[in-house]
Amino acid sequence: MKGWYAVAEKLGAALEKLKSTGVRMTPQRHAILAYLLETMCHPTADEIYKALADRFPSMSVATVYNNLRLFKEAGLVRELTYGDSSSKFDANISKHYHVICRECNRIVDFECDLLGEVENAASKETGFVVDNHRLEVYGVCADCQKKHSKQLN
Protein backbone atom coordinates (compact mmCIF):
# COMPACT_ATOMS: atom_id res chain seq x y z
CA MET A 1 0.00 0.00 0.00
CA LYS A 2 2.95 2.32 0.50
CA GLY A 3 3.30 2.71 -3.29
CA TRP A 4 -0.34 3.76 -3.59
CA TYR A 5 0.14 6.49 -1.01
CA ALA A 6 3.22 7.79 -2.82
CA VAL A 7 1.28 7.98 -6.11
CA ALA A 8 -1.66 9.70 -4.40
CA GLU A 9 0.73 12.20 -2.82
CA LYS A 10 2.43 12.95 -6.16
CA LEU A 11 -0.94 13.26 -7.88
CA GLY A 12 -2.17 15.68 -5.21
CA ALA A 13 0.96 17.83 -5.54
CA ALA A 14 0.67 17.83 -9.35
CA LEU A 15 -3.01 18.81 -9.19
CA GLU A 16 -2.20 21.66 -6.80
CA LYS A 17 0.56 22.89 -9.11
CA LEU A 18 -1.82 22.92 -12.08
CA LYS A 19 -4.58 24.57 -10.05
CA SER A 20 -2.19 27.31 -8.88
CA THR A 21 -1.45 28.21 -12.52
CA GLY A 22 -5.16 28.48 -13.33
CA VAL A 23 -5.51 25.17 -15.16
CA ARG A 24 -8.99 23.71 -14.91
CA MET A 25 -8.98 20.06 -13.92
CA THR A 26 -11.12 18.00 -16.29
CA PRO A 27 -11.80 14.28 -15.73
CA GLN A 28 -9.67 13.42 -18.80
CA ARG A 29 -6.77 15.59 -17.62
CA HIS A 30 -6.94 13.98 -14.19
CA ALA A 31 -7.02 10.48 -15.72
CA ILE A 32 -4.03 11.14 -18.01
CA LEU A 33 -1.97 12.51 -15.15
CA ALA A 34 -2.97 9.67 -12.82
CA TYR A 35 -2.12 7.10 -15.50
CA LEU A 36 1.35 8.58 -15.97
CA LEU A 37 2.04 8.61 -12.24
CA GLU A 38 0.66 5.11 -11.61
CA THR A 39 2.33 3.27 -14.47
CA MET A 40 5.74 4.98 -14.54
CA CYS A 41 6.33 2.98 -17.75
CA HIS A 42 7.25 5.79 -20.17
CA PRO A 43 4.19 5.47 -22.43
CA THR A 44 3.60 7.19 -25.77
CA ALA A 45 0.58 9.46 -26.21
CA ASP A 46 -1.08 6.69 -28.25
CA GLU A 47 -0.53 4.15 -25.47
CA ILE A 48 -2.10 6.54 -22.95
CA TYR A 49 -5.05 7.10 -25.29
CA LYS A 50 -5.59 3.35 -25.73
CA ALA A 51 -5.35 2.73 -21.98
CA LEU A 52 -8.01 5.36 -21.22
CA ALA A 53 -10.28 5.11 -24.29
CA ASP A 54 -12.79 2.73 -22.64
CA ARG A 55 -13.30 5.12 -19.70
CA PHE A 56 -13.42 8.23 -21.92
CA PRO A 57 -14.92 7.28 -25.31
CA SER A 58 -15.22 10.92 -26.41
CA MET A 59 -11.54 11.65 -25.69
CA SER A 60 -9.28 12.02 -28.75
CA VAL A 61 -5.55 11.43 -29.23
CA ALA A 62 -5.28 15.22 -29.70
CA THR A 63 -6.67 15.67 -26.16
CA VAL A 64 -3.92 13.42 -24.84
CA TYR A 65 -1.22 15.32 -26.77
CA ASN A 66 -2.56 18.70 -25.63
CA ASN A 67 -2.59 17.61 -22.00
CA LEU A 68 0.90 16.12 -22.24
CA ARG A 69 2.15 19.44 -23.64
CA LEU A 70 0.45 21.24 -20.74
CA PHE A 71 2.01 18.86 -18.19
CA LYS A 72 5.42 19.27 -19.83
CA GLU A 73 5.16 23.08 -19.70
CA ALA A 74 4.17 22.84 -16.03
CA GLY A 75 7.24 20.68 -15.30
CA LEU A 76 5.20 17.62 -14.37
CA VAL A 77 6.41 15.30 -17.13
CA ARG A 78 9.47 14.94 -19.28
CA GLU A 79 9.27 14.16 -22.99
CA LEU A 80 11.74 11.51 -24.14
CA THR A 81 12.63 11.55 -27.82
CA TYR A 82 14.73 8.89 -29.49
CA GLY A 83 15.14 9.71 -33.17
CA ASP A 84 12.39 8.40 -35.41
CA SER A 85 10.19 6.67 -32.83
CA SER A 86 7.27 8.31 -31.04
CA SER A 87 7.98 10.44 -28.00
CA LYS A 88 7.55 8.75 -24.66
CA PHE A 89 6.55 10.56 -21.50
CA ASP A 90 8.11 10.22 -18.07
CA ALA A 91 6.32 11.39 -14.93
CA ASN A 92 9.43 10.83 -12.83
CA ILE A 93 11.00 14.27 -13.03
CA SER A 94 13.71 13.57 -10.46
CA LYS A 95 17.28 13.31 -11.71
CA HIS A 96 17.63 9.83 -13.14
CA TYR A 97 18.71 7.95 -16.24
CA HIS A 98 17.30 5.37 -18.61
CA VAL A 99 18.35 1.95 -19.84
CA ILE A 100 16.59 1.07 -23.10
CA CYS A 101 16.03 -2.36 -24.60
CA ARG A 102 17.14 -2.53 -28.24
CA GLU A 103 14.62 -5.31 -28.90
CA CYS A 104 11.32 -4.12 -27.39
CA ASN A 105 12.15 -0.44 -26.64
CA ARG A 106 11.25 -0.87 -22.96
CA ILE A 107 12.69 1.93 -20.82
CA VAL A 108 13.71 1.40 -17.20
CA ASP A 109 14.82 4.13 -14.78
CA PHE A 110 18.06 3.95 -12.82
CA GLU A 111 20.07 6.34 -10.68
CA CYS A 112 23.81 7.03 -10.67
CA ASP A 113 25.24 9.71 -8.40
CA LEU A 114 28.65 9.56 -10.11
CA LEU A 115 27.36 11.52 -13.08
CA GLY A 116 27.26 14.71 -11.01
CA GLU A 117 31.05 14.47 -11.07
CA VAL A 118 30.93 14.41 -14.89
CA GLU A 119 28.94 17.67 -14.85
CA ASN A 120 31.51 19.23 -12.52
CA ALA A 121 34.41 18.07 -14.70
CA ALA A 122 32.71 19.40 -17.87
CA SER A 123 32.11 22.74 -16.19
CA LYS A 124 35.66 23.01 -14.88
CA GLU A 125 37.28 22.02 -18.20
CA THR A 126 35.08 24.14 -20.50
CA GLY A 127 33.98 27.08 -18.38
CA PHE A 128 30.34 26.23 -19.10
CA VAL A 129 27.71 26.57 -16.43
CA VAL A 130 26.38 23.02 -16.71
CA ASP A 131 22.78 22.68 -15.61
CA ASN A 132 21.72 19.35 -17.08
CA HIS A 133 22.79 16.23 -18.92
CA ARG A 134 21.16 13.20 -20.51
CA LEU A 135 22.38 9.62 -20.38
CA GLU A 136 20.88 6.62 -22.08
CA VAL A 137 22.23 3.11 -21.77
CA TYR A 138 21.22 0.49 -24.34
CA GLY A 139 21.03 -3.29 -24.09
CA VAL A 140 18.63 -6.22 -24.14
CA CYS A 141 16.15 -6.59 -21.26
CA ALA A 142 15.69 -9.84 -19.32
CA ASP A 143 12.36 -10.62 -21.04
CA CYS A 144 13.88 -10.33 -24.51
CA GLN A 145 16.89 -12.40 -23.42
CA LYS A 146 14.50 -15.16 -22.32
CA LYS A 147 12.69 -15.02 -25.67
CA HIS A 148 15.99 -15.42 -27.50
CA SER A 149 17.10 -18.35 -25.33
CA LYS A 150 13.74 -20.12 -25.90
CA GLN A 151 14.10 -19.63 -29.67
CA LEU A 152 17.54 -21.25 -29.57
CA ASN A 153 16.25 -24.33 -27.71
C-alpha positions as CSV (number, residue, x, y, z in Angstrom):
1,M,0.0,0.0,0.0
2,K,3.0,2.3,0.5
3,G,3.3,2.7,-3.3
4,W,-0.3,3.8,-3.6
5,Y,0.1,6.5,-1.0
6,A,3.2,7.8,-2.8
7,V,1.3,8.0,-6.1
8,A,-1.7,9.7,-4.4
9,E,0.7,12.2,-2.8
10,K,2.4,13.0,-6.2
11,L,-0.9,13.3,-7.9
12,G,-2.2,15.7,-5.2
13,A,1.0,17.8,-5.5
14,A,0.7,17.8,-9.4
15,L,-3.0,18.8,-9.2
16,E,-2.2,21.7,-6.8
17,K,0.6,22.9,-9.1
18,L,-1.8,22.9,-12.1
19,K,-4.6,24.6,-10.1
20,S,-2.2,27.3,-8.9
21,T,-1.5,28.2,-12.5
22,G,-5.2,28.5,-13.3
23,V,-5.5,25.2,-15.2
24,R,-9.0,23.7,-14.9
25,M,-9.0,20.1,-13.9
26,T,-11.1,18.0,-16.3
27,P,-11.8,14.3,-15.7
28,Q,-9.7,13.4,-18.8
29,R,-6.8,15.6,-17.6
30,H,-6.9,14.0,-14.2
31,A,-7.0,10.5,-15.7
32,I,-4.0,11.1,-18.0
33,L,-2.0,12.5,-15.1
34,A,-3.0,9.7,-12.8
35,Y,-2.1,7.1,-15.5
36,L,1.3,8.6,-16.0
37,L,2.0,8.6,-12.2
38,E,0.7,5.1,-11.6
39,T,2.3,3.3,-14.5
40,M,5.7,5.0,-14.5
41,C,6.3,3.0,-17.8
42,H,7.3,5.8,-20.2
43,P,4.2,5.5,-22.4
44,T,3.6,7.2,-25.8
45,A,0.6,9.5,-26.2
46,D,-1.1,6.7,-28.3
47,E,-0.5,4.1,-25.5
48,I,-2.1,6.5,-23.0
49,Y,-5.0,7.1,-25.3
50,K,-5.6,3.3,-25.7
51,A,-5.3,2.7,-22.0
52,L,-8.0,5.4,-21.2
53,A,-10.3,5.1,-24.3
54,D,-12.8,2.7,-22.6
55,R,-13.3,5.1,-19.7
56,F,-13.4,8.2,-21.9
57,P,-14.9,7.3,-25.3
58,S,-15.2,10.9,-26.4
59,M,-11.5,11.6,-25.7
60,S,-9.3,12.0,-28.7
61,V,-5.6,11.4,-29.2
62,A,-5.3,15.2,-29.7
63,T,-6.7,15.7,-26.2
64,V,-3.9,13.4,-24.8
65,Y,-1.2,15.3,-26.8
66,N,-2.6,18.7,-25.6
67,N,-2.6,17.6,-22.0
68,L,0.9,16.1,-22.2
69,R,2.1,19.4,-23.6
70,L,0.4,21.2,-20.7
71,F,2.0,18.9,-18.2
72,K,5.4,19.3,-19.8
73,E,5.2,23.1,-19.7
74,A,4.2,22.8,-16.0
75,G,7.2,20.7,-15.3
76,L,5.2,17.6,-14.4
77,V,6.4,15.3,-17.1
78,R,9.5,14.9,-19.3
79,E,9.3,14.2,-23.0
80,L,11.7,11.5,-24.1
81,T,12.6,11.5,-27.8
82,Y,14.7,8.9,-29.5
83,G,15.1,9.7,-33.2
84,D,12.4,8.4,-35.4
85,S,10.2,6.7,-32.8
86,S,7.3,8.3,-31.0
87,S,8.0,10.4,-28.0
88,K,7.6,8.7,-24.7
89,F,6.6,10.6,-21.5
90,D,8.1,10.2,-18.1
91,A,6.3,11.4,-14.9
92,N,9.4,10.8,-12.8
93,I,11.0,14.3,-13.0
94,S,13.7,13.6,-10.5
95,K,17.3,13.3,-11.7
96,H,17.6,9.8,-13.1
97,Y,18.7,8.0,-16.2
98,H,17.3,5.4,-18.6
99,V,18.4,1.9,-19.8
100,I,16.6,1.1,-23.1
101,C,16.0,-2.4,-24.6
102,R,17.1,-2.5,-28.2
103,E,14.6,-5.3,-28.9
104,C,11.3,-4.1,-27.4
105,N,12.1,-0.4,-26.6
106,R,11.3,-0.9,-23.0
107,I,12.7,1.9,-20.8
108,V,13.7,1.4,-17.2
109,D,14.8,4.1,-14.8
110,F,18.1,3.9,-12.8
111,E,20.1,6.3,-10.7
112,C,23.8,7.0,-10.7
113,D,25.2,9.7,-8.4
114,L,28.6,9.6,-10.1
115,L,27.4,11.5,-13.1
116,G,27.3,14.7,-11.0
117,E,31.1,14.5,-11.1
118,V,30.9,14.4,-14.9
119,E,28.9,17.7,-14.9
120,N,31.5,19.2,-12.5
121,A,34.4,18.1,-14.7
122,A,32.7,19.4,-17.9
123,S,32.1,22.7,-16.2
124,K,35.7,23.0,-14.9
125,E,37.3,22.0,-18.2
126,T,35.1,24.1,-20.5
127,G,34.0,27.1,-18.4
128,F,30.3,26.2,-19.1
129,V,27.7,26.6,-16.4
130,V,26.4,23.0,-16.7
131,D,22.8,22.7,-15.6
132,N,21.7,19.3,-17.1
133,H,22.8,16.2,-18.9
134,R,21.2,13.2,-20.5
135,L,22.4,9.6,-20.4
136,E,20.9,6.6,-22.1
137,V,22.2,3.1,-21.8
138,Y,21.2,0.5,-24.3
139,G,21.0,-3.3,-24.1
140,V,18.6,-6.2,-24.1
141,C,16.2,-6.6,-21.3
142,A,15.7,-9.8,-19.3
143,D,12.4,-10.6,-21.0
144,C,13.9,-10.3,-24.5
145,Q,16.9,-12.4,-23.4
146,K,14.5,-15.2,-22.3
147,K,12.7,-15.0,-25.7
148,H,16.0,-15.4,-27.5
149,S,17.1,-18.3,-25.3
150,K,13.7,-20.1,-25.9
151,Q,14.1,-19.6,-29.7
152,L,17.5,-21.3,-29.6
153,N,16.2,-24.3,-27.7
